[in-house]
Structures are given as C-alpha cells and as structure tokens.
Amino acid sequence: MSDVKNVGAGAVVLSVEGVRKKIGRKWIIDDVTFDVREGEIFGFLGPNGAGKTTTIRMLVDLIRPSKGQITVCGYNVNRNPEQALQYVGSIVENPEVYTYLTGWENLQHFARMQPGVDEARIAEVVDIVRLDQRIHDKVSTYSLGMRQRLGIAQALLGRPRLLILDEPTNGLDPKGIKELREFIRKLADEGLAVFVSSHLLSEIQLLCDRVAIISKGRVLAVGGVTELVARNSPYVLWELEPFAQSVQILSKRPDITILQLEEVTLDDSVIAGMGERSLITVMDEELIPEIVAILVAAEIEVRAVHKINPTLEQLFLKLTEGETID
C-alpha cells in the first residue's frame, strides 16, 4: 500500500467536501461536508429519507455529485474511481450473498473479482469475522447476524482502509446487535476507518466515536458523540410532596427550568418509573444538594431525585425541531 496518499496515524481516509446532488430542479443533498479518520467509527445519523443512502451511493461512485468532491486516501472518487475504490469495502443496503452456496464458496466467488485475493486471504477474513465454525455450511442455514458478518467478510477481502456499512443492525436481535457492535469496534481498534449509516439513535451513541447528523439532505452537526451530547443539559427528575408547594419553590429559582413531559425526550423505562406528580427540571447537577437542603428546610418530603444524562436523541430532536427518526 505504498501508493496511499497522506495516510498515517489518525489520518483522514475519507473526505467529503461541499457535496451537493440535484435531481431535476430539487437539491436532495445540500452542502454535505465531513471526514472519516483511520481507527474511528463514524456515524451517519438521520431519518429515512434524509439522504443517507444517496450520500453513500456517491461515496462509492454509484451516482455522481452535482457539486463538491469526495476523496478516499487522497484519490478523487469521481476522477480516479479505480484508485480510490480499491481502498473501500462496502455493504450498501443488504449484503449480496448466494444462499444456495456455502459461506466459503460465496467468498471464493467474490475473491475472483478482486486481484491479489487468494485462499489465504479468504481464510484470514473468515477468522476476522469469526465464521470459521460455519463457513462450509450453506448460507441458507445462517442466521441474519451470520449473513451480516459474511457480508462484512466479503467487504474486507480486498484489505480496504475504509469500511462503509449502511444500516448494519437492521433486523438483528439485541444479542446480534451487541455482537456486531463489538466486532465493528475491534476492526476500528485495528486501524480501519468505519463509516456506519443508521437511523438508530441509541446504537449510534453506543457505537460511534464521531457522528454527522443529517436531515432533509443537510448536515446539521458533526462532532464527537460525547461533545455533541454535552450540548444538552441533563434532566433532573424529582418526586416531591406536597407537590404544589414544591413547584412554587422550584419555579422561583432563575437557575432551574421546570418542563412538561411533552417537552422532553425520555426513555420509556424512565417514563414508566415516574409518578403522576413527578417534576422534570433542567438545572446544573451541582445545585442538587443545595436544592434538596432548601426543600427539606421548607418541610418538603424529597422522595426521590434522579439525574437523567443527555442523549443523542435529545440533540437530534432539538436540531431537527422535533422531526421523527423513522
């Protein structure tokens, strides 16, 4: 790989600069800019119809951008597709596998399309995706998670520097999602740049190092997941009695905002545990001991206090003004 341009520790592998796509008179992708570095998992998050798959198709030269440029390892995808795409492995939408063949036969078939991929490399990727116990079974007997791993093995055959996965957890059960998440992290830890498109907010938050949030063809935010989530203050939930007097005390504080349930985004498990007279506030968590002391002094019974950390979902809803993810 001596011909790879500008690739070193933490180097940019994929660069997307000012990409726009026009169909007819409508701009369906508008000024999308981000980069993906080696050794990181980059999430591309947005609702169905936001432009995720269109963008991915441009990344792998299935369609061309109307404006802007995309480079992989320094090579322009549109001007030098062969040089650029030799460093890309991808699964766009669903893995293409032949169910009447064994896993090994599938990989042999795809290996014939790529120069320099021998049986030793096939055995290597089989080991990487942990399919060695079932690789000689027919794919028709594979679980969905196994088929997904076989698809990733196929994408890894050519020793890519960038792996593009479009909605990789679709249809997987919780165990399969967890296994795939651990597997993708292992690939990134070994230096691969991984680009993951998804509409699953919680999965992106658990899986990715950085993320771009896209809505209606525009990227609204790009940054580290922790950094972006930190833009939102945590919620503090209170169970207090008497309720009316508690509301009166807290509402007088300029550093506390009381919210209605319909104004916040909370997990169903949190909502299920809330009482009918729970108070939801936005405040600095360091104020909690002081506020508890004030309430106790006012003879308020503090039954419970819960800090709910901010989530990517809260940020998404804020940026998209309440647009749903599905």
N, C-alpha and C positions, 0 to 999 in steps of 0.2 A: 504493500500500500504506500510505497514511497512517493506516488504522484498525488496523494491527498494534499490539498492546499489548506494552510492555516489551521491544522488540527493538532492541538496539544492539550495539556491538562485543562479541562474546563472550557475548551474552545467551542465556538459556535459551529454546530454541524448543519443546522437548517436555519436559513434566514429568509423571512418573508417581509418584503418592504413595499408598502403602499399598494397592495394588490387590490384591484377592482375588477368586477365582472359585470358586463352589461348584456342583457338578453332583450332584444327589441329596444324599447326606449327605457327600460327599467334597470337600474343598478341593483343587482341582487347581492353583490358583495361590494362593500364600500370602504376603501382605505384600511385594509387589514394589515397590521404590522406586528410581528413578534419574532423571537428567535428561540431555538432549542439547542441546548448545550450537551456535550457528551457527559454521560454519567448522571443525567437527570431524567425524571419523569415529568413531562409537560402535559397538563390537561387542557383540553379544548372543550369548554363547557357552554352549552346553550340548549334551548328547547328544540324540539323537532321543527324543522322549517327555518331555523335561524341562519343556515348557511354553512353548517359544519361539513356535510358531505360534499357540497360544491367546492369548498376550500380544499378538502382532501384530494378531490379529483384533479385540482390544479397542481397540488403538491407532487403528484405522480404523473403529470403530463397527459392525463386523460382528456382534459379540456384546457384551453389556454386562457390566461387572464387577459382582460382588455387593457389593463394598465398595471404597472408595477413589475417587480421581479421576484423570483424565487430561486435561491441557490442552495445546493447541498454540497458540503465540503468545498465550497468556493466555486463550484460549477453551476452555471445558469441552467435551470431545468428545461427551459424552452429552447435556448440556443444550442446547448450541449446535453441533450437528454441522455445519451448513452453513457457519457462520463458521469453525469450527476446521479442517474438512477442505479448505477452499479453499486452505490453505497446505501441503497434504500431497500428495505424489506417491508412489505405492507399486507395488511388484510383489510380491504375496503368492503364494508357491509359483512357478508358471511364468508367463512373460509371455503374455498372451492376444493372439494375432495370427492373422490370416487368411492362410493360406499361399497361397491362390489369387489374392490381391491383391498389388500391389506394395507396397513399404515406404511410399511416398508415399500411396497410397490407404488404407493402414491408418491412417496419421496423420490423413488427412483425415476418416476415419470417426470417430475418437476426438475430433478437434477439434470436430466438430459437437455433441458432448455438453457442451462447456465454453464458457461465454460469453467473448467477447473474444479467442478464439484464431483468428487469421486465417492466411492462407498465408505471410505474412512470418514469423510465429512458427514455423510448421512448418519453413520453410527454416532458421530460426535453430537449432532443436533438431537438425535433420539435421546441420548443421555442427558443433554441440557434440559429437555422438556419432560424428562422422567417418564418416558413411554416404553422403556426397554422391556418391561414385562408383557406388554400387549402389542408391540409393534408388528408382529407377524399374524395378528388376528385381523379379520375383515373389519373395515371401518363401520359397517352396518351394526356391529356389536358394541361400538364405542358409545359412551355417554356424551352429552353435549360438551362437558368440560374437556373430555379427552379429544374430541374433534377440534375444539378450540386450540388445544396445545399442539395437535398435529398441524393445524394451520400456521401456528407460530413457528414450528419446526421448519415448515416449508419456506416461510419468510426469512428464516435465518440461514438457509442453505448457502447463500452467496456471501456470507460474512459481512452483513451490512453494518454501517456505522449509525444508521437511523432506522428504527422500527416504528411503523405507523399502524396503529390499531384503531379501527372505527367501531365504537360501541362493543368492546370485547366482552363485557359481562352480560350482554343481552341473553336472557333465557336461563342463566345459571342459577342454581340454588345457592343459599348462603354459604355452604361449605365450598362449593365450586368457586364462588366469588373470592372467598378468603384465600384459597389455594392459588388462584390466578394472580391475586394481588401480591402474594409473597413471591411468586415466580417472576413477575414483572420487576419487582424491586431487586431481585437477585441479578437480573440482566443489567439493570441500570448500575448497580454496585460494581459490575464488571466492566463498566465504561461505555455501555451502549446508550445512545440518546433515544428515549422512548416518547413518542407523541401519542396521546390517548384522547380520542374524542368520546364524549359521553354526555348524557342528559341526567345522570345520576349524581346529584349534588354530594350526598354523603360519601359515595365511593371516590369521587374526585378529591374530596377533602382528606380522606384516609390514604389515598394512593400517591398523590402528586406532590412534587416539590414546588412547582410554579404552575400558574394557570392563566389562560386568557378566557374572559367571559364574552361571548358573542350573542348578540340579539339583533334580529332583523338585518343581518348582513354586516353589522358594525361591531368592532371590538370595543367594549365599554371599559375594560380594565385588564391590565396584565401585571402580574407580580407574584411574589412568593405567597403560598396559601396562608401561612401564618400572618404575614404582613397585611394581606387583603382582609382577612377575617378580623384582624385587630382594629380595622377602621370602625367597627361597630362596638358599642359599649355592651358589657354583659347585662342580662336581665337579673334582677333580684326579686324573688317571689317571697311574699310574706303571708303567714297565717296569723292573724291578729284578732283579738276580741277585747272590748267591743269594737265592732267594725267601723261604724260611723265616726266615732271619736278618733280612731286610728287614721282614717282617711283625712280627717281635719288636720291632724298634727303633721302628717307627711306632706300634705298639699301646701303647707306654709313654707316649706323648705325650697329655696330657689335652686338648690343643687340636686333636687330629686324630681323626676318626672313620673307621674302615675299614668299608666297606659291601660287601655281597654283590651280585652282578649283578642278582639278582631284586628287590633293594630299590630299584633306581634306574630312572629312565626315560631312556634314551639313544636317539639316532637310530640306525637300522640301519647307516648308514655308519660311525658311531663304533664300534659293536659289531663290525662286520666287520674293522676295523683293529686290534682288541685281540688280544693274545696270550692263550694259555690261562692264563698266570700274571700277568695284569695286576692291579694293585691299584687299587681305586676308593676315594678318600677325600673327605671333606668337611672343608675347612680354609680358613683365611684365606690368600688367594693371596700376601699379603706375606710369608708364612712360607716360601714355596718355596725362595728362595736359602739360608736358614738350614738347612732340612731337607736340601737337596742337599749342603751342606758337611758336615753330620753323617754322612750316608750315605757320602760319599766317604772321610771320616776313618775310618769303620769298614770300609773296603775293600769297600764295596758298589758294584757296577757300575750306574751310572744310565744305562740305555739310552735312556729317553725320559720326558719329563714333558709332559702335555697338560692345559691348563685348559679345561673344558667349561662355557660360560656357562649359567646357569639359563634355563629356557624356561617359557612359559605352560603347556605340557603338564605339567611337574613340579608347578606350582602347582595346576592343575586336579585332578590325581590326589591331591594332598595334601588339598585342600579336600573332595573328594568321596569320600575314603577308598578310592581305587582304582577308582571307577566308570569304566567304559569310555565313550568318546565316541560310539561307534556304537550 
